[in-house]
Amino acid sequence: MLWRAQIVGVDALMLYFGDRIDEKLSPLILEAKHRLQSGLAERLVEVVPSYTSLYLQYDLLRDDYASFLAAVEHCLRSLDVDSADKVAGAIKYIPVYYSQESGPDLGNLAQRHGLAVEEVIALHTSKIYVTFAIGFTPGFAFLGQVDARIATPRISTPRTKVPMGSVGIADTQTGIYPSVTPGGWNLIGRTPLLMFDAARSAPAFLQVGDRVQFKAIDRETYLQQGGML
């Protein structure tokens, strides 16, 4: 079996597919989510995918743990790596203005790794990232994994106010601040895209399973697209 179940509440269980961040787990978890939503429908109250797990909440008026787990096992009985590999989230392209003006840690990060700023930008934009999880603040997507040559620990003293749209790196992950919040990621640029809007039918621009690629834009394009400095 590719997963194990654990009770995490009177009406909830967690399915674990691994014990460490792995890009190969994302399509497997996404496929399991799709199968359960399709096969269990109204028996599910909530489904939340994350790095290595899938949180399931069920309706106690319809199920107990044993009956619900049996239904889950039925839905996932043919789940395998090959079938999951066929499921891939949409690729979403995110424009980023990379500069010391928009990303105050860009120069320090480049120097730390013995790279030119242009090399950092090239490495950051060359990969297609997987959206592992949404959390911390509404719409904040944890993306991975960055090239090892630019993987960088969080800054020692977090900022009290990170500008909306800031793109950062923390260890092996990269992400975008959807609103003005405190934060300790290394800021390397900024996107003009609105990453979270409560008025939209899907407020968060990114969903778990989405694939993301960053595209470098210049200052003028950034401002034309609604970016703020």
N, C-alpha and C positions, 0 to 999 in steps of 0.2 A: 504494500500500500504506500502511496506517495504522500500520505498525510496522516496525522494523528489528531484526535479530538481531546479537548480538555474542558471541563465545566468551569465557567468563569462567572456564573450568576444563576439565580433561580430560573431564569428564562433565557439563558445565553450560553453559548459554547464557542470556543476558539479552535479553528483548524490550523495546525502548524504544518508547513510544507518544507521547512528548513530551519536552521539556527544561525544563519549569517546572511548578510546582504549578498545577493547573487542575481545578476541580471537575468539569468535563465529561469529564475523562479517566477518572475513577473507574468509571463504568458500563461504559466501553469495556474497561478492564482486567479488570473483574469478569466481563464476558461472555466475554472471551478465556479466562480461567481456567476458567469452567464448561465451555466447549467442549473445551478441552484435557483436562480431567479426565474428561469423558465419552468423548471420542474416542480418547484414548491409554491411559487406565486404567492397567494394570499396567506400561506402559512408562515411566511417570513415577515418579520416586523422591520428588521434592519440588516443590511449586509455592508461590512466595512473592510475593504482590502487594505493590506499594509505590506511592509517589506517582506516578511516571511509567513504571514498569517492571514486568515480570513475570519472576521468576527461575525457571528450569526446570532440574531435575537429572534425568538419564535413566540408565537401566541399561546399562552398557557391555557386559554379557553379551548384551543384546538389540539394541543399536543402536550405530552410530558417528554422528559429527556429521552427515554428509550425509544418512543415512537418517532420522535423527530430525528434522532441519530440514525435510525433505520432508514428513514426517508432520504437523509443526506447520503448515506452509503449507497442507496439505490441510484441516486442521481449521478454519483461520482464513480460508479462501479467500473466504467470503461475509460476513466481518465488516465492518460499517459502522456509522457513527454512529447511524443510524436504528434498527438492530436493537439496539444497545447501550442506547439510550435507554429501551427497554422493560424493561430489567433495573434494578431498584432494590432496594437492601438494605432490610431491615426498619427501621422507625423505632423507636428505643428511647428512652424518656423517663427522664431522670435527675433526681431531686429534689436540690435544692441549698439549703443554708442559707447565704445571702449575708449577711455581717456582718463587722465589724472583728474580732470574736472568732474567727470561723472562717476569715476571709480577711484577714490583716493588711495586704495591699497594696491593699485595695479603696478606702480613702479616698485614698491617694496617687495611684492610677490615675485616680480620678474628678477629682481636683484637676488633675492633669497635662493632662487633656483639657478642662478647663473645664466639667465635667458634675457634676450631682448624683449621689450614690450610687444613687438610685432610677433615674436614667437609664441608668447603667452596667448595672444589673441588667436593665432592660427591653430594652436592646440585646443583652445576652448571651443572654437567653431567647427573643428574637424569631426567631432564625434556626434553620433545620434544618441541622445540620453533617454533613459527610461524613467517615467514618473513612478517612483516607488510608493509615495504616500503623500497625503494632504494633511497638514496640521500646523501646530504652533499658533497660527493666526488664520482666519478664513482665506482660503485660496493659496496659501503658501505650499508650493510643490517641492518635494525633495527629489532631486534628479541625480542620477548617477549612471556610470561612475566616470569621474574626470580622468584624463590621462595622468598617469603616475608622476609625470614630470612637473605637473602643476598642482598636485594634491598638497594642501597646506592647512595646518591646524588653525582653529579659530584665533582671532586676535586676543591678546592677553587682557585687555580692558574693553568690554563691549561698549558700543556707542549707545547713548540714551535715545537717540533719534536717527533712524536710518531712513533716507528719502524713499518714497514710493517708487517702485520700478527698479530699484537697485538690484544688480545681479552680483551674486557673491559665490565664494568657494569656502567650504569648511571640510577639512579632511578630504575624503574622496568624493564628496557630493557638491553639487552646485544648485543654486536656487534663486528665486526672484521674490523680493519683498513686495507683496501686493498692496501694502498700505504703510503709512509711517509708523514704525514701531522701534523699540530697542532691538539691538542685534549685535552679534559678535562675528559675523562672517566677513571674510576678506572681500571688500567691494572692488570690482574691476570694471564696472560699466553700468549703464542704465537703459531700460527699454521704455519706449513711449506707449506700449500696449497696456491697457487696463486689465490687470490680471484677475480682479474680482469686482463684480458689480451686482449688488443685491437686486437690482431692477431687471436683470437678465433672467431668462427662463432657466439657464444654467449659469448661476452666478460666477463659478470658478472657471477661468479660461482653460485650465488643465485638469484632467481627470486621471486617476490612477490607471496606469497602462498606456497612457499616451506616450508617444515618442516625440522627442523635442530636438530641434537643431537650431543653434543660434547663428544669426547672420550679422556681420559687422556693417554698420552704417555710419556715415559721417555726421558731424554736428548739425549741419544745415538740414539734413534729412530727418534727424531726430526731432528737431524743433518743428519742422513742417508737419510731422506726424503727431504733434501734440505733446511732445516731451517738455519737461520743465527742468530748469537748472537754477 
